[in-house]
Amino acid sequence: MTVKEVFEMEFKIAYGFFHHTEFFEGVRALLVDKDKSPKWHYTHVKQIGSKEIDFFFERQETLNLDLYKN
């Protein structure tokens, strides 16, 4: 992978976090209600299917990394 491709992948993963319910549940439990008791969708990492993982890697958002124009 090129550096540009790595940054694009990182962007898509990070962007995916903001569109996934688990992120908001963690924020709720730690910062909003401060009960530190998140109610996760899955109780163990082995329960997470490939569809959930693909959610973060197969996103359509793009990031313009053309910072230098000739």
N, CA and C atoms as an extended XYZ file, in Angstrom:
210
Properties=species:S:1:pos:R:3:atomname:S:1:resname:S:1:resid:I:1 pbc="F F F"
N         0.836       -1.187        0.000 N   MET     1
C         0.000        0.000        0.000 CA  MET     1
C         0.880        1.249        0.000 C   MET     1
N         0.410        2.247       -0.689 N   THR     2
C         1.111        3.516       -0.655 CA  THR     2
C         0.713        4.270        0.612 C   THR     2
N         1.455        5.292        0.935 N   VAL     3
C         1.122        6.107        2.105 CA  VAL     3
C        -0.257        6.733        1.927 C   VAL     3
N        -0.547        7.179        0.710 N   LYS     4
C        -1.857        7.766        0.430 CA  LYS     4
C        -2.977        6.752        0.677 C   LYS     4
N        -2.790        5.520        0.231 N   GLU     5
C        -3.799        4.470        0.436 CA  GLU     5
C        -3.983        4.161        1.917 C   GLU     5
N        -2.907        4.192        2.670 N   VAL     6
C        -2.999        3.946        4.113 CA  VAL     6
C        -3.808        5.046        4.785 C   VAL     6
N        -3.519        6.304        4.430 N   PHE     7
C        -4.273        7.413        5.004 CA  PHE     7
C        -5.749        7.347        4.616 C   PHE     7
N        -6.029        6.954        3.394 N   GLU     8
C        -7.425        6.817        2.965 CA  GLU     8
C        -8.128        5.718        3.756 C   GLU     8
N        -7.446        4.593        3.979 N   MET     9
C        -8.027        3.510        4.757 CA  MET     9
C        -8.277        3.958        6.193 C   MET     9
N        -7.322        4.644        6.792 N   GLU    10
C        -7.469        5.146        8.157 CA  GLU    10
C        -8.647        6.111        8.253 C   GLU    10
N        -8.800        6.962        7.253 N   PHE    11
C        -9.916        7.902        7.235 CA  PHE    11
C       -11.241        7.156        7.214 C   PHE    11
N       -11.358        6.154        6.372 N   LYS    12
C       -12.606        5.395        6.266 CA  LYS    12
C       -12.934        4.671        7.562 C   LYS    12
N       -11.924        4.113        8.205 N   ILE    13
C       -12.151        3.431        9.482 CA  ILE    13
C       -12.629        4.426       10.531 C   ILE    13
N       -11.934        5.553       10.644 N   ALA    14
C       -12.311        6.569       11.630 CA  ALA    14
C       -13.699        7.122       11.336 C   ALA    14
N       -13.994        7.373       10.076 N   TYR    15
C       -15.308        7.872        9.683 CA  TYR    15
C       -16.388        6.843       10.037 C   TYR    15
N       -16.065        5.575        9.864 N   GLY    16
C       -17.005        4.511       10.192 CA  GLY    16
C       -17.367        4.485       11.666 C   GLY    16
N       -16.404        4.824       12.531 N   PHE    17
C       -16.675        4.837       13.971 CA  PHE    17
C       -17.802        5.803       14.316 C   PHE    17
N       -17.863        6.915       13.599 N   PHE    18
C       -18.895        7.900       13.879 CA  PHE    18
C       -20.248        7.526       13.303 C   PHE    18
N       -20.301        6.437       12.574 N   HIS    19
C       -21.561        5.961       12.011 CA  HIS    19
C       -21.917        4.567       12.522 C   HIS    19
N       -21.350        4.217       13.647 N   HIS    20
C       -21.597        2.897       14.222 CA  HIS    20
C       -22.131        3.075       15.637 C   HIS    20
N       -23.130        2.304       15.995 N   THR    21
C       -23.797        2.484       17.286 CA  THR    21
C       -22.897        2.182       18.479 C   THR    21
N       -21.922        1.313       18.330 N   GLU    22
C       -21.069        0.965       19.459 CA  GLU    22
C       -20.267        2.172       19.942 C   GLU    22
N       -19.842        3.024       19.043 N   PHE    23
C       -19.108        4.229       19.427 CA  PHE    23
C       -19.965        5.109       20.329 C   PHE    23
N       -21.203        5.338       19.926 N   PHE    24
C       -22.085        6.202       20.701 CA  PHE    24
C       -22.441        5.579       22.045 C   PHE    24
N       -22.535        4.274       22.106 N   GLU    25
C       -22.807        3.605       23.382 CA  GLU    25
C       -21.634        3.796       24.332 C   GLU    25
N       -20.424        3.715       23.834 N   GLY    26
C       -19.256        3.951       24.667 CA  GLY    26
C       -19.198        5.381       25.173 C   GLY    26
N       -19.513        6.338       24.310 N   VAL    27
C       -19.548        7.747       24.713 CA  VAL    27
C       -20.634        7.962       25.764 C   VAL    27
N       -21.800        7.376       25.541 N   ARG    28
C       -22.891        7.503       26.505 CA  ARG    28
C       -22.465        7.008       27.876 C   ARG    28
N       -21.890        5.792       27.915 N   ALA    29
C       -21.538        5.173       29.192 CA  ALA    29
C       -20.419        5.912       29.921 C   ALA    29
N       -19.476        6.466       29.183 N   LEU    30
C       -18.322        7.102       29.816 CA  LEU    30
C       -18.516        8.600       30.063 C   LEU    30
N       -19.105        9.305       29.102 N   LEU    31
C       -19.147       10.759       29.197 CA  LEU    31
C       -20.517       11.355       29.499 C   LEU    31
N       -21.585       10.728       29.022 N   VAL    32
C       -22.913       11.310       29.199 CA  VAL    32
C       -23.525       10.875       30.520 C   VAL    32
N       -23.830        9.589       30.651 N   ASP    33
C       -24.436        9.082       31.882 CA  ASP    33
C       -23.395        8.806       32.966 C   ASP    33
N       -22.160        8.630       32.556 N   LYS    34
C       -21.037        8.365       33.459 CA  LYS    34
C       -21.272        7.145       34.351 C   LYS    34
N       -22.028        6.170       33.836 N   ASP    35
C       -22.250        4.952       34.599 CA  ASP    35
C       -21.184        3.892       34.335 C   ASP    35
N       -20.357        4.148       33.341 N   LYS    36
C       -19.273        3.231       32.954 CA  LYS    36
C       -19.762        1.792       32.759 C   LYS    36
N       -20.991        1.678       32.280 N   SER    37
C       -21.590        0.361       32.026 CA  SER    37
C       -22.172        0.327       30.619 C   SER    37
N       -21.311        0.275       29.612 N   PRO    38
C       -21.841        0.232       28.245 CA  PRO    38
C       -22.602       -1.056       27.988 C   PRO    38
N       -23.640       -0.959       27.222 N   LYS    39
C       -24.431       -2.127       26.846 CA  LYS    39
C       -24.090       -2.447       25.400 C   LYS    39
N       -22.969       -3.150       25.242 N   TRP    40
C       -22.463       -3.471       23.916 CA  TRP    40
C       -23.382       -4.428       23.190 C   TRP    40
N       -23.394       -4.342       21.891 N   HIS    41
C       -24.190       -5.226       21.048 CA  HIS    41
C       -23.661       -6.661       21.122 C   HIS    41
N       -22.343       -6.800       21.235 N   TYR    42
C       -21.713       -8.115       21.327 CA  TYR    42
C       -21.025       -8.229       22.688 C   TYR    42
N       -21.074       -9.406       23.262 N   THR    43
C       -20.422       -9.604       24.556 CA  THR    43
C       -19.003      -10.138       24.415 C   THR    43
N       -18.648      -10.638       23.240 N   HIS    44
C       -17.302      -11.154       23.011 CA  HIS    44
C       -16.889      -10.865       21.575 C   HIS    44
N       -15.611      -10.609       21.392 N   VAL    45
C       -15.099      -10.252       20.066 CA  VAL    45
C       -15.345      -11.362       19.037 C   VAL    45
N       -15.393      -12.595       19.470 N   LYS    46
C       -15.629      -13.708       18.545 CA  LYS    46
C       -17.038      -13.708       17.966 C   LYS    46
N       -17.939      -12.946       18.541 N   GLN    47
C       -19.306      -12.864       18.039 CA  GLN    47
C       -19.441      -11.908       16.853 C   GLN    47
N       -18.446      -11.083       16.648 N   ILE    48
C       -18.514      -10.087       15.585 CA  ILE    48
C       -18.307      -10.765       14.236 C   ILE    48
N       -19.246      -10.567       13.347 N   GLY    49
C       -19.179      -11.195       12.029 CA  GLY    49
C       -18.420      -10.345       11.021 C   GLY    49
N       -18.152      -10.936        9.899 N   SER    50
C       -17.390      -10.238        8.856 CA  SER    50
C       -18.159       -9.035        8.305 C   SER    50
N       -19.486       -9.078        8.350 N   LYS    51
C       -20.287       -7.951        7.875 CA  LYS    51
C       -20.014       -6.700        8.716 C   LYS    51
N       -19.864       -6.879       10.014 N   GLU    52
C       -19.554       -5.756       10.898 CA  GLU    52
C       -18.169       -5.198       10.612 C   GLU    52
N       -17.219       -6.042       10.356 N   ILE    53
C       -15.851       -5.607       10.060 CA  ILE    53
C       -15.806       -4.910        8.709 C   ILE    53
N       -16.502       -5.464        7.726 N   ASP    54
C       -16.555       -4.854        6.399 CA  ASP    54
C       -17.143       -3.444        6.445 C   ASP    54
N       -18.015       -3.188        7.418 N   PHE    55
C       -18.626       -1.875        7.577 CA  PHE    55
C       -17.560       -0.785        7.638 C   PHE    55
N       -16.417       -1.077        8.247 N   PHE    56
C       -15.365       -0.089        8.422 CA  PHE    56
C       -14.417       -0.002        7.227 C   PHE    56
N       -14.294       -1.054        6.466 N   PHE    57
C       -13.320       -1.080        5.377 CA  PHE    57
C       -13.921       -0.848        3.998 C   PHE    57
N       -15.215       -1.038        3.848 N   GLU    58
C       -15.849       -0.908        2.532 CA  GLU    58
C       -16.738        0.329        2.463 C   GLU    58
N       -16.260        1.395        2.997 N   ARG    59
C       -17.008        2.653        3.003 CA  ARG    59
C       -16.775        3.398        1.702 C   ARG    59
N       -17.723        4.252        1.340 N   GLN    60
C       -17.651        4.979        0.077 CA  GLN    60
C       -17.110        6.400        0.230 C   GLN    60
N       -16.924        6.855        1.467 N   GLU    61
C       -16.420        8.208        1.667 CA  GLU    61
C       -15.024        8.338        1.061 C   GLU    61
N       -14.714        9.527        0.628 N   THR    62
C       -13.396        9.773        0.056 CA  THR    62
C       -12.726       10.907        0.807 C   THR    62
N       -11.434       10.932        0.724 N   LEU    63
C       -10.635       11.963        1.355 CA  LEU    63
C        -9.681       12.511        0.311 C   LEU    63
N        -9.718       13.809        0.097 N   ASN    64
C        -8.839       14.419       -0.885 CA  ASN    64
C        -7.481       14.660       -0.243 C   ASN    64
N        -6.507       13.873       -0.626 N   LEU    65
C        -5.162       14.000       -0.083 CA  LEU    65
C        -4.196       14.662       -1.046 C   LEU    65
N        -4.724       15.271       -2.076 N   ASP    66
C        -3.879       15.978       -3.034 CA  ASP    66
C        -3.544       17.353       -2.462 C   ASP    66
N        -2.595       17.373       -1.540 N   LEU    67
C        -2.247       18.595       -0.839 CA  LEU    67
C        -1.321       19.492       -1.627 C   LEU    67
N        -0.565       18.890       -2.499 N   TYR    68
C         0.416       19.655       -3.283 CA  TYR    68
C         0.051       19.607       -4.757 C   TYR    68
N        -0.178       20.745       -5.327 N   LYS    69
C        -0.502       20.842       -6.748 CA  LYS    69
C         0.706       21.400       -7.466 C   LYS    69
N         1.054       20.809       -8.601 N   ASN    70
C         2.189       21.301       -9.401 CA  ASN    70
C         1.784       22.441      -10.282 C   ASN    70
